[in-house]
Amino acid sequence: MRKLKKVRSAYLIVTAMLMLAFCTMQVKAEEIYQLQQVTTNEDKVIAYIKGNEKPEQIDYQIATTPCDSVTYGTISDMGETIHTIILMDNSLSISEDNKSKAIEFLRQYIEFKDEKEEISIATFGEDIQFLQRKSTDKDALLSAIDSIEFNNQDTYLTDILFNLLDEIKEDSTYTRFLVISDGVDNKPIGITKEELLDKLKENLHPVYTLGHIYKENQTELENMFALSRITHGQEFLLDDMNDITELTSQLMSDNNLICIEAEVPEPLRDGSTRNSLFTIHTDDGEYDVTAQVTMPFSIQITEEPEPVVEDKSEETATEVIEEEILQEEEPIEEEPIIEEPETVQNVHSNMFKIVAVLVIVAAGISLCIILKKKDKKAEKEGQKRTKTISKTTPLVPLQVPLSDQVPLYDQRPVSGEERDQEGTVLLDGRYLLVLRDQKSPDKIFKYPLDTKVIVGRNVDKVNIAIDYSKTISGQHCEFSVRNNRFFIKDLQSVNHTYLNDVMIHTETELLSGNKVRIGEVELCVEFIPI
């Protein structure tokens, strides 16, 4: 009985030790390697992992499929860049002392940043205002920092950060946030902090937070610092900071992140979300880092085999030869020629010539009469058709996309009654909206304007997708037509919409030939009757 108790005690001790060792290994793995961001491009998965030990080898596996082509190194070694988005709460909640600390820190950070690092600087309250976008110019960035003005306003970080995550969703560059604020607060009707946390879990981007105390803002600060803990960023309190170089060095350490690029096998490029496993081999052992990764999407086009045309030329040639042989074999019976007297033959020949001439003359006269009658009838019917067409518009379906030969203006003459005071052509029917990139004239976008057309970068949610500039929002602006008048409105885009270099705030009327700027893309607008 005593033996049995001793065995049980030993078993429990060994089990406890194994569990403790396993937990220690797990903690060690999490401390050594942390996934900072994972994204995709056309055919690769790109992961950024923070680690304290140099890996000897890295393997990547999608579900049960291993990837053969895996390369890795530091961000600098791989030729990648870092994009830091600085969000400065410029409300009056910050004290003068903390304001000086924050400005001094930003200036110091910009002075010592890596030459390739891109920095965006924005102030925010209820809305966001970018002072610089993806700039590497230190002088321009320092000038933007010095130009920050502080105003009496409410600040809502949840909406700002949520929208920015959508904007950088398809960016494969390592992108992180640095937020300077007194905490997280959300609009009464807006994005909640829970929705923002879910968004950050889906689209992992490190958030570094620099908070400061203002009245009773302990809960708001805790909510903001939670953003850093969830995204593997770091949090700092301005009030307790005596040495701002600590935060600078922490941000600069991201240059040593491990960048892993793995080519996705073609059958898996289907846009689905799959479990992924990064196995990092070191001298001390192996460490696993897992992630949910949305696969790149590529359309696979399979070429159909060309139809095989049977060559029947030989068969045809054979049939022709056989026909000729048969014809040669058949005897030709010659009819007997009855010779008439010479005088009778001459009479018959003359009569035949006279009759033939009379028939040709009569046929010519009859043909002229018929053609003349048809011309008069066609002229009358043509006049009727012209009147009918001028009153009604033919309902012909528009085939999109159109060829580049579509005229960019209405070529028919327009009377004064058909124009309004602004000079817009008033026609009953449909219009074709044509947008031409002023800097790249070869980029032309066309879409039928029946009621409204949405323009933006999100291919799935717009009618005209302009996806080659990341300064354009997912749904940026909307064109519409009512009573033959054309309007444009901004859809709460980040970089706003400009009509003839003037920012629009409400729905605004525009004319064919006007210039519209969305983000950094300037477009010439045409409305073509169809």
MIPA-842274 format. One record per residue (C-alpha): residue in three letters; x, y, z; residue number from 1; chain. Coordinates in steps of 0.02 Angstrom, whole numbers, plus 50000, padded with zeros to 5 digits. Each point is the difference from the previous one (the first is absolute). Last residue first. Layout:
<nodes>
<node ALA,<X,Y,Z>,NUM,A>
...
</nodes>
This chain:
<nodes>
<node ILE,<48711,52876,46215>,530,A>
<node PRO,<50030,50180,50055>,529,A>
<node ILE,<50182,50025,50056>,528,A>
<node PHE,<50043,50077,50170>,527,A>
<node GLU,<50187,50039,50015>,526,A>
<node VAL,<50105,50022,50157>,525,A>
<node CYS,<50188,50036,50000>,524,A>
<node LEU,<50082,49910,50145>,523,A>
<node GLU,<50136,50048,50125>,522,A>
<node VAL,<50069,49857,50108>,521,A>
<node GLU,<50089,50048,50162>,520,A>
<node GLY,<49850,49965,50111>,519,A>
<node ILE,<49848,50030,49891>,518,A>
<node ARG,<50017,50152,49887>,517,A>
<node VAL,<49859,50050,49881>,516,A>
<node LYS,<50027,50114,49849>,515,A>
<node ASN,<49849,50064,49902>,514,A>
<node GLY,<49978,49961,49814>,513,A>
<node SER,<49817,49950,50013>,512,A>
<node LEU,<49920,50102,50138>,511,A>
<node LEU,<49987,49986,50189>,510,A>
<node GLU,<49866,50021,50134>,509,A>
<node THR,<50052,49975,50180>,508,A>
<node GLU,<49939,49879,50136>,507,A>
<node THR,<50075,50062,50163>,506,A>
<node HIS,<50174,50034,50067>,505,A>
<node ILE,<50096,50030,49839>,504,A>
<node MET,<50185,50047,50001>,503,A>
<node VAL,<50041,50128,49864>,502,A>
<node ASP,<50137,49956,49874>,501,A>
<node ASN,<49876,49995,49851>,500,A>
<node LEU,<49892,49879,50101>,499,A>
<node TYR,<50097,49921,50145>,498,A>
<node THR,<49957,49841,50095>,497,A>
<node HIS,<50065,49958,50174>,496,A>
<node ASN,<50160,49911,50056>,495,A>
<node VAL,<49919,49883,50127>,494,A>
<node SER,<49838,49978,49903>,493,A>
<node GLN,<49832,50040,50080>,492,A>
<node LEU,<49908,49951,49840>,491,A>
<node ASP,<50032,50165,49908>,490,A>
<node LYS,<49863,50062,49885>,489,A>
<node ILE,<49983,50032,49813>,488,A>
<node PHE,<49853,50063,49897>,487,A>
<node PHE,<49944,50005,49818>,486,A>
<node ARG,<49842,50082,49932>,485,A>
<node ASN,<49891,49912,49869>,484,A>
<node ASN,<49851,49995,50118>,483,A>
<node ARG,<50105,49908,50129>,482,A>
<node VAL,<50172,49924,49969>,481,A>
<node SER,<50122,49927,50127>,480,A>
<node PHE,<50187,49984,50033>,479,A>
<node GLU,<50058,49927,50167>,478,A>
<node CYS,<50165,50018,50094>,477,A>
<node HIS,<50133,49902,50094>,476,A>
<node GLN,<49937,49824,50037>,475,A>
<node GLY,<50159,49903,50046>,474,A>
<node SER,<50095,50163,50024>,473,A>
<node ILE,<50125,50069,49873>,472,A>
<node THR,<50173,50047,50066>,471,A>
<node LYS,<50052,49820,49968>,470,A>
<node SER,<50014,50036,49815>,469,A>
<node TYR,<49993,49861,49869>,468,A>
<node ASP,<49827,49937,50050>,467,A>
<node ILE,<49883,50110,49899>,466,A>
<node ALA,<49843,49891,49998>,465,A>
<node ILE,<49847,50068,49910>,464,A>
<node ASN,<49835,49923,50056>,463,A>
<node VAL,<50051,49982,50182>,462,A>
<node LYS,<49986,49876,50144>,461,A>
<node ASP,<50096,49844,49944>,460,A>
<node VAL,<50145,50094,49916>,459,A>
<node ASN,<50036,50104,50156>,458,A>
<node ARG,<50104,50146,49935>,457,A>
<node GLY,<49862,50126,49967>,456,A>
<node VAL,<49866,50068,49882>,455,A>
<node ILE,<49812,49977,50023>,454,A>
<node VAL,<49884,50031,49850>,453,A>
<node LYS,<49823,50067,50019>,452,A>
<node THR,<49834,50006,49906>,451,A>
<node ASP,<50023,49938,49821>,450,A>
<node LEU,<50183,50049,49979>,449,A>
<node PRO,<50074,49864,49888>,448,A>
<node TYR,<50183,49966,50045>,447,A>
<node LYS,<50166,50049,49922>,446,A>
<node PHE,<50177,50013,50074>,445,A>
<node ILE,<50151,50059,49898>,444,A>
<node LYS,<50182,49974,50051>,443,A>
<node ASP,<50101,50035,49842>,442,A>
<node PRO,<49999,50186,50043>,441,A>
<node SER,<50111,49968,50154>,440,A>
<node LYS,<50025,50166,50090>,439,A>
<node GLN,<49824,50066,49961>,438,A>
<node ASP,<49916,49833,50036>,437,A>
<node ARG,<49845,49998,49890>,436,A>
<node LEU,<49826,49964,50070>,435,A>
<node VAL,<49854,49966,49880>,434,A>
<node LEU,<49820,49988,50063>,433,A>
<node LEU,<49884,49940,49860>,432,A>
<node TYR,<49829,50078,49999>,431,A>
<node ARG,<49823,49934,49980>,430,A>
<node GLY,<49839,50070,49932>,429,A>
<node ASP,<49922,50171,49971>,428,A>
<node LEU,<50129,50128,49953>,427,A>
<node LEU,<50050,50164,50082>,426,A>
<node VAL,<50174,50056,49949>,425,A>
<node THR,<50079,50101,50141>,424,A>
<node GLY,<50036,50181,49956>,423,A>
<node GLU,<49975,50071,50175>,422,A>
<node GLN,<49842,50093,49948>,421,A>
<node ASP,<49918,49839,49939>,420,A>
<node ARG,<50025,49930,49826>,419,A>
<node GLU,<49872,49910,49889>,418,A>
<node GLU,<49903,50158,49963>,417,A>
<node GLY,<50154,50079,49923>,416,A>
<node SER,<50009,49864,49869>,415,A>
<node VAL,<50131,49863,50001>,414,A>
<node PRO,<50085,49940,49841>,413,A>
<node ARG,<50051,49814,50005>,412,A>
<node GLN,<50175,49951,50052>,411,A>
<node ASP,<49966,49974,50187>,410,A>
<node TYR,<50173,49993,50080>,409,A>
<node LEU,<50133,49875,50047>,408,A>
<node PRO,<49973,49891,49847>,407,A>
<node VAL,<50010,49811,50032>,406,A>
<node GLN,<50152,49937,49902>,405,A>
<node ASP,<50084,49932,50157>,404,A>
<node SER,<49884,49850,49994>,403,A>
<node LEU,<49862,49981,50128>,402,A>
<node PRO,<50012,49889,50153>,401,A>
<node VAL,<49854,49981,50020>,400,A>
<node GLN,<49864,49970,49870>,399,A>
<node LEU,<49860,50125,50018>,398,A>
<node PRO,<49824,49935,49968>,397,A>
<node VAL,<49906,50091,49861>,396,A>
<node LEU,<49836,50082,50052>,395,A>
<node PRO,<49983,50120,49854>,394,A>
<node THR,<49962,50179,50054>,393,A>
<node THR,<49836,50074,49937>,392,A>
<node LYS,<49946,50165,49920>,391,A>
<node SER,<50147,50026,49879>,390,A>
<node ILE,<49993,49816,49951>,389,A>
<node THR,<49817,50012,49947>,388,A>
<node LYS,<50029,50156,49895>,387,A>
<node THR,<50150,49922,49913>,386,A>
<node ARG,<49904,49840,49968>,385,A>
<node LYS,<49859,50095,49915>,384,A>
<node GLN,<50123,50096,49891>,383,A>
<node GLY,<50085,49838,49951>,382,A>
<node GLU,<49832,49922,49954>,381,A>
<node LYS,<49964,50145,49880>,380,A>
<node GLU,<50173,49990,49921>,379,A>
<node ALA,<49988,49811,49984>,378,A>
<node LYS,<49835,50016,49905>,377,A>
<node LYS,<50070,50130,49881>,376,A>
<node ASP,<50158,49895,49969>,375,A>
<node LYS,<49894,49843,49972>,374,A>
<node LYS,<49894,50086,49866>,373,A>
<node LYS,<50158,50059,49909>,372,A>
<node LEU,<50076,49826,50009>,371,A>
<node ILE,<49844,49921,49922>,370,A>
<node ILE,<49992,50126,49855>,369,A>
<node CYS,<50186,49978,49961>,368,A>
<node LEU,<49984,49810,50002>,367,A>
<node SER,<49852,50004,49878>,366,A>
<node ILE,<50097,50109,49876>,365,A>
<node GLY,<50154,49885,50009>,364,A>
<node ALA,<49893,49843,49976>,363,A>
<node ALA,<49917,50075,49845>,362,A>
<node VAL,<50169,50045,49923>,361,A>
<node ILE,<50071,49825,50034>,360,A>
<node VAL,<49847,49914,49925>,359,A>
<node LEU,<50006,50108,49842>,358,A>
<node VAL,<50186,49962,49975>,357,A>
<node ALA,<49972,49812,50020>,356,A>
<node VAL,<49855,50001,49875>,355,A>
<node ILE,<50108,50088,49869>,354,A>
<node LYS,<50147,49880,50023>,353,A>
<node PHE,<49889,49845,49986>,352,A>
<node MET,<49920,50064,49840>,351,A>
<node ASN,<50172,50027,49920>,350,A>
<node SER,<50059,49824,50044>,349,A>
<node HIS,<49843,49915,49935>,348,A>
<node VAL,<50011,50092,49833>,347,A>
<node ASN,<50185,49957,49978>,346,A>
<node GLN,<49970,49814,50037>,345,A>
<node VAL,<49857,49993,49870>,344,A>
<node THR,<50111,50073,49862>,343,A>
<node GLU,<50143,49878,50032>,342,A>
<node PRO,<49892,49842,49979>,341,A>
<node GLU,<49986,49896,50154>,340,A>
<node GLU,<50127,49869,50057>,339,A>
<node ILE,<49937,49870,50118>,338,A>
<node ILE,<50138,49953,50121>,337,A>
<node PRO,<49983,49824,50072>,336,A>
<node GLU,<50013,49991,50188>,335,A>
<node GLU,<50164,49933,50066>,334,A>
<node GLU,<49992,49862,50130>,333,A>
<node ILE,<50142,50012,50126>,332,A>
<node PRO,<50061,49832,50064>,331,A>
<node GLU,<50021,49988,50191>,330,A>
<node GLU,<50179,49948,50049>,329,A>
<node GLU,<50067,50177,50008>,328,A>
<node GLN,<49856,50055,50111>,327,A>
<node LEU,<50031,49853,50115>,326,A>
<node ILE,<50186,50045,50012>,325,A>
<node GLU,<49957,50182,50036>,324,A>
<node GLU,<49880,49949,50138>,323,A>
<node GLU,<50131,49884,50078>,322,A>
<node ILE,<50128,50143,49997>,321,A>
<node VAL,<49875,50118,50082>,320,A>
<node GLU,<49956,49872,50136>,319,A>
<node THR,<50185,49971,50038>,318,A>
<node ALA,<50031,50188,50013>,317,A>
<node THR,<49854,50015,50120>,316,A>
<node GLU,<50065,49857,50109>,315,A>
<node GLU,<50175,50076,50001>,314,A>
<node SER,<49932,50173,50045>,313,A>
<node LYS,<49896,49931,50143>,312,A>
<node ASP,<50121,50054,50137>,311,A>
<node GLU,<49903,49978,50161>,310,A>
<node VAL,<50002,50155,50107>,309,A>
<node VAL,<50053,49968,50180>,308,A>
<node PRO,<49921,50127,50117>,307,A>
<node GLU,<50129,50101,50098>,306,A>
<node PRO,<50026,49937,50177>,305,A>
<node GLU,<49921,50111,50133>,304,A>
<node GLU,<50121,50108,50098>,303,A>
<node THR,<49976,49995,50187>,302,A>
<node ILE,<49997,50168,50085>,301,A>
<node GLN,<50040,50000,50186>,300,A>
<node ILE,<49938,50155,50088>,299,A>
<node SER,<50116,50047,50145>,298,A>
<node PHE,<49953,50033,50179>,297,A>
<node PRO,<50127,50016,50139>,296,A>
<node MET,<49962,49897,50156>,295,A>
<node THR,<49925,50079,50155>,294,A>
<node VAL,<50112,49947,50144>,293,A>
<node GLN,<49951,49940,50174>,292,A>
<node ALA,<50161,49989,50098>,291,A>
<node THR,<50113,49880,50094>,290,A>
<node VAL,<50178,50022,50064>,289,A>
<node ASP,<50093,49840,50045>,288,A>
<node TYR,<50171,49993,50081>,287,A>
<node GLU,<50135,49869,49972>,286,A>
<node GLY,<50154,49971,50107>,285,A>
<node ASP,<50139,50093,50091>,284,A>
<node ASP,<50113,50016,49847>,283,A>
<node THR,<49852,50073,49904>,282,A>
<node HIS,<49866,49933,49881>,281,A>
<node ILE,<49845,50108,49975>,280,A>
<node THR,<49842,49908,49944>,279,A>
<node PHE,<49871,50119,49925>,278,A>
<node LEU,<49827,49920,49995>,277,A>
<node SER,<49850,50063,49902>,276,A>
<node ASN,<49814,49969,50025>,275,A>
<node ARG,<49900,50050,49846>,274,A>
<node THR,<49889,50144,49944>,273,A>
<node SER,<49940,49983,49820>,272,A>
<node GLY,<50052,50112,49854>,271,A>
<node ASP,<50027,49853,49881>,270,A>
<node ARG,<50189,49997,49979>,269,A>
<node LEU,<50014,49825,50076>,268,A>
<node PRO,<50012,49908,49832>,267,A>
<node GLU,<50147,50117,49950>,266,A>
<node PRO,<50113,49954,50145>,265,A>
<node VAL,<50030,50155,50109>,264,A>
<node GLU,<50176,50073,49991>,263,A>
<node ALA,<50069,50038,50173>,262,A>
<node GLU,<50078,50165,50054>,261,A>
<node ILE,<50058,50016,50181>,260,A>
<node CYS,<50059,50165,50075>,259,A>
<node ILE,<50083,49983,50169>,258,A>
<node LEU,<49991,50165,50095>,257,A>
<node ASN,<50167,50089,50024>,256,A>
<node ASN,<49934,50168,49935>,255,A>
<node ASP,<49868,49984,50137>,254,A>
<node SER,<50134,50050,50125>,253,A>
<node MET,<49979,50181,49942>,252,A>
<node LEU,<49832,50012,50088>,251,A>
<node GLN,<50071,49938,50165>,250,A>
<node SER,<50151,50115,49984>,249,A>
<node THR,<49889,50153,49979>,248,A>
<node LEU,<49890,49948,50147>,247,A>
<node GLU,<50151,49987,50115>,246,A>
<node THR,<50074,50163,49932>,245,A>
<node ILE,<49858,50097,50082>,244,A>
<node ASP,<50089,49998,50169>,243,A>
<node ASN,<49899,50071,50145>,242,A>
<node MET,<49839,49913,49953>,241,A>
<node ASP,<49873,49980,50140>,240,A>
<node ASP,<49875,50132,49938>,239,A>
<node LEU,<50022,49942,49820>,238,A>
<node LEU,<49936,49826,50038>,237,A>
<node PHE,<50063,49865,49881>,236,A>
<node GLU,<49919,49850,49916>,235,A>
<node GLN,<50081,49869,49889>,234,A>
<node GLY,<49947,49907,49843>,233,A>
<node HIS,<49960,49815,49995>,232,A>
<node THR,<49828,50033,49921>,231,A>
<node ILE,<49894,49949,50151>,230,A>
<node ARG,<50114,50085,50127>,229,A>
<node SER,<50010,50161,49902>,228,A>
<node LEU,<49811,50016,49977>,227,A>
<node ALA,<49979,49965,50187>,226,A>
<node PHE,<50098,50161,50033>,225,A>
<node MET,<49856,50097,49922>,224,A>
<node ASN,<49866,49916,50106>,223,A>
<node GLU,<50105,50026,50157>,222,A>
<node LEU,<50020,50184,49955>,221,A>
<node GLU,<49811,50022,49978>,220,A>
<node THR,<49969,49917,50168>,219,A>
<node GLN,<50127,50111,50090>,218,A>
<node ASN,<49934,50161,49921>,217,A>
<node GLU,<49945,50093,50157>,216,A>
<node LYS,<50078,50170,49962>,215,A>
<node TYR,<50129,49982,49861>,214,A>
<node ILE,<50147,49880,50018>,213,A>
<node HIS,<50110,49967,49849>,212,A>
<node GLY,<50018,49856,49880>,211,A>
<node LEU,<50131,49947,49873>,210,A>
<node THR,<49935,49845,49910>,209,A>
<node TYR,<50092,49886,49878>,208,A>
<node VAL,<49878,49902,49893>,207,A>
<node PRO,<50069,49850,49906>,206,A>
<node HIS,<49896,49950,49848>,205,A>
<node LEU,<49900,49837,49998>,204,A>
<node ASN,<49851,50006,49883>,203,A>
<node GLU,<49875,49874,50073>,202,A>
<node LYS,<50052,50030,50181>,201,A>
<node LEU,<50002,50188,49968>,200,A>
<node LYS,<49823,49994,49931>,199,A>
<node ASP,<49938,49904,50152>,198,A>
<node LEU,<50079,50132,50113>,197,A>
<node LEU,<49917,50140,49900>,196,A>
<node GLU,<49830,49917,50013>,195,A>
<node GLU,<50022,49985,50189>,194,A>
<node LYS,<50052,50184,50010>,193,A>
<node THR,<49836,50048,49918>,192,A>
<node ILE,<49988,50077,49826>,191,A>
<node GLY,<49871,50138,49989>,190,A>
<node ILE,<49839,50068,50072>,189,A>
<node PRO,<50042,50066,50174>,188,A>
<node LYS,<50174,50035,49930>,187,A>
<node ASN,<50147,49904,50072>,186,A>
<node ASP,<50133,50033,50130>,185,A>
<node VAL,<50174,49927,50015>,184,A>
<node GLY,<50127,50092,50105>,183,A>
<node ASP,<50095,50163,50035>,182,A>
<node SER,<50085,49997,49830>,181,A>
<node ILE,<50162,49968,49905>,180,A>
<node VAL,<49976,49849,49885>,179,A>
<node LEU,<50146,49922,49906>,178,A>
<node PHE,<49937,49877,49870>,177,A>
<node ARG,<50089,49864,49903>,176,A>
<node THR,<50017,49947,49818>,175,A>
<node TYR,<50118,49867,49932>,174,A>
<node THR,<49970,50021,49813>,173,A>
<node SER,<49879,49875,49920>,172,A>
<node ASP,<49861,50130,49986>,171,A>
<node GLU,<49832,49918,49962>,170,A>
<node LYS,<49916,50046,50164>,169,A>
<node ILE,<50080,50172,50011>,168,A>
<node GLU,<49837,50098,49973>,167,A>
<node ASP,<49892,49879,50100>,166,A>
<node LEU,<50116,50017,50150>,165,A>
<node LEU,<49991,50189,49979>,164,A>
<node ASN,<49811,49996,50016>,163,A>
<node PHE,<50007,49906,50166>,162,A>
<node LEU,<50138,50114,50068>,161,A>
<node ILE,<49899,50159,49969>,160,A>
<node ASP,<49834,49928,50061>,159,A>
<node THR,<50076,49935,50163>,158,A>
<node LEU,<50106,50154,50035>,157,A>
<node TYR,<49856,50120,50029>,156,A>
<node THR,<50062,50170,50056>,155,A>
<node ASP,<49893,50147,50056>,154,A>
<node GLN,<50061,50176,49964>,153,A>
<node ASN,<50083,50156,50072>,152,A>
<node ASN,<50148,50017,49884>,151,A>
<node PHE,<50186,49966,49998>,150,A>
<node GLU,<50102,50052,49847>,149,A>
<node ILE,<50131,49889,49918>,148,A>
<node SER,<50114,50101,49883>,147,A>
<node ASP,<50162,49951,50090>,146,A>
<node ILE,<49968,49815,49966>,145,A>
<node ALA,<49966,50035,49815>,144,A>
<node SER,<50164,50097,49985>,143,A>
<node LEU,<50092,49854,50078>,142,A>
<node LEU,<49922,49883,49870>,141,A>
<node ALA,<50044,50114,49854>,140,A>
<node ASP,<50180,50015,50061>,139,A>
<node LYS,<50015,49812,50028>,138,A>
<node ASP,<49942,49953,49824>,137,A>
<node THR,<49954,49815,50006>,136,A>
<node SER,<49814,50035,49976>,135,A>
<node LYS,<49858,49875,50000>,134,A>
<node ARG,<49866,50133,50020>,133,A>
<node GLN,<50029,50167,50088>,132,A>
<node LEU,<49881,50120,50089>,131,A>
<node PHE,<49851,49882,49995>,130,A>
<node GLN,<49841,50063,50084>,129,A>
<node ILE,<49886,49875,50085>,128,A>
<node ASP,<49823,50034,50060>,127,A>
<node GLU,<49915,50008,50172>,126,A>
<node GLY,<50168,50050,50070>,125,A>
<node PHE,<50153,49947,49904>,124,A>
<node THR,<50172,50060,49948>,123,A>
<node ALA,<50097,49906,49867>,122,A>
<node ILE,<50181,49961,49961>,121,A>
<node SER,<50050,49863,49876>,120,A>
<node ILE,<50178,49933,50007>,119,A>
<node GLU,<50096,49894,49876>,118,A>
<node GLU,<50160,49915,50061>,117,A>
<node LYS,<50135,49993,49867>,116,A>
<node GLU,<50122,50120,50086>,115,A>
<node ASP,<49980,49913,50168>,114,A>
<node LYS,<49938,50116,50137>,113,A>
<node PHE,<50120,50104,50106>,112,A>
<node GLU,<49936,50177,49964>,111,A>
<node ILE,<49819,49940,49984>,110,A>
<node TYR,<50006,49920,50173>,109,A>
<node GLN,<50077,50153,50080>,108,A>
<node ARG,<49868,50115,49926>,107,A>
<node LEU,<49861,49884,50056>,106,A>
<node PHE,<50072,49988,50177>,105,A>
<node GLU,<50017,50190,50016>,104,A>
<node ILE,<49821,50025,49941>,103,A>
<node ALA,<49935,49873,50127>,102,A>
<node LYS,<50104,50070,50144>,101,A>
<node SER,<49947,50179,49962>,100,A>
<node LYS,<49816,49948,49996>,99,A>
<node ASN,<50024,49905,50163>,98,A>
<node ASP,<50061,50160,50086>,97,A>
<node GLU,<49865,50108,49920>,96,A>
<node SER,<49864,49880,50057>,95,A>
<node ILE,<49904,49893,49876>,94,A>
<node SER,<49809,50010,50001>,93,A>
<node LEU,<50001,50151,49883>,92,A>
<node SER,<49971,49889,49846>,91,A>
<node ASN,<50137,49960,49876>,90,A>
<node ASP,<49992,49810,50017>,89,A>
<node MET,<50151,49954,49895>,88,A>
<node LEU,<49993,49844,49890>,87,A>
<node ILE,<50171,49949,49933>,86,A>
<node ILE,<49991,49869,49861>,85,A>
<node THR,<50166,49909,49985>,84,A>
<node HIS,<50040,49910,49836>,83,A>
<node ILE,<50151,49885,50007>,82,A>
<node THR,<50097,49949,49846>,81,A>
<node GLU,<50052,49836,49920>,80,A>
<node GLY,<50168,49965,49916>,79,A>
<node MET,<50006,49823,50071>,78,A>
<node ASP,<50157,50037,50100>,77,A>
<node SER,<49925,50159,50072>,76,A>
<node ILE,<49842,49912,50058>,75,A>
<node THR,<50107,49862,50076>,74,A>
<node GLY,<50015,49836,49908>,73,A>
<node TYR,<49890,49867,49922>,72,A>
<node THR,<49968,49898,49843>,71,A>
<node VAL,<49878,49855,49979>,70,A>
<node SER,<49967,49909,49834>,69,A>
<node ASP,<49949,49822,50045>,68,A>
<node CYS,<49834,50033,50084>,67,A>
<node PRO,<49931,49855,50103>,66,A>
<node THR,<49816,49951,49978>,65,A>
<node THR,<49908,49934,50154>,64,A>
<node ALA,<49919,50166,50050>,63,A>
<node ILE,<50119,50122,49914>,62,A>
<node GLN,<50178,49956,50057>,61,A>
<node TYR,<50153,50111,50014>,60,A>
<node ASP,<50174,49946,50051>,59,A>
<node ILE,<50134,50114,50072>,58,A>
<node GLN,<50184,49957,50022>,57,A>
<node GLU,<50145,50050,50112>,56,A>
<node PRO,<49900,50136,50086>,55,A>
<node LYS,<50087,50145,50090>,54,A>
<node GLU,<49935,50017,50177>,53,A>
<node ASN,<49902,50143,50079>,52,A>
<node GLY,<49853,49995,49881>,51,A>
<node LYS,<49866,50114,49930>,50,A>
<node ILE,<49911,49924,49851>,49,A>
<node TYR,<49945,50083,49838>,48,A>
<node ALA,<49908,49887,49878>,47,A>
<node ILE,<49981,50013,49810>,46,A>
<node VAL,<49894,49870,49911>,45,A>
<node LYS,<50034,49997,49814>,44,A>
<node ASP,<49911,49988,49832>,43,A>
<node GLU,<49922,50170,49962>,42,A>
<node ASN,<50036,50080,50170>,41,A>
<node THR,<49961,49934,50173>,40,A>
<node THR,<49999,50059,50181>,39,A>
<node VAL,<50061,49951,50172>,38,A>
<node GLN,<50045,50120,50140>,37,A>
<node GLN,<50087,50001,50170>,36,A>
<node LEU,<50011,49814,50035>,35,A>
<node GLN,<50098,49979,50160>,34,A>
<node TYR,<50155,49893,50026>,33,A>
<node ILE,<50110,49984,50157>,32,A>
<node GLU,<49871,50044,50133>,31,A>
<node GLU,<49865,49890,49923>,30,A>
<node ALA,<50121,49855,49982>,29,A>
<node LYS,<50061,50022,50179>,28,A>
<node VAL,<49822,50003,50065>,27,A>
<node GLN,<49962,49838,49906>,26,A>
<node MET,<50161,49919,50060>,25,A>
<node THR,<49962,50049,50181>,24,A>
<node CYS,<49824,49928,49983>,23,A>
<node PHE,<50072,49836,49936>,22,A>
<node ALA,<50129,49994,50141>,21,A>
<node LEU,<49866,50033,50130>,20,A>
<node MET,<49890,49864,49925>,19,A>
<node LEU,<50146,49878,50001>,18,A>
<node MET,<50043,50044,50181>,17,A>
<node ALA,<49819,49975,50055>,16,A>
<node THR,<49992,49832,49914>,15,A>
<node VAL,<50164,49944,50082>,14,A>
<node ILE,<49937,50054,50172>,13,A>
<node LEU,<49832,49914,49974>,12,A>
<node TYR,<50083,49837,49946>,11,A>
<node ALA,<50120,50006,50149>,10,A>
<node SER,<49854,50023,50119>,9,A>
<node ARG,<49904,49858,49919>,8,A>
<node VAL,<50151,49884,50012>,7,A>
<node LYS,<50025,50046,50184>,6,A>
<node LYS,<49816,49968,50036>,5,A>
<node LEU,<50011,49829,49916>,4,A>
<node LYS,<50154,49954,50101>,3,A>
<node ARG,<49911,50049,50162>,2,A>
<node MET,<49857,49882,49953>,1,A>
</nodes>
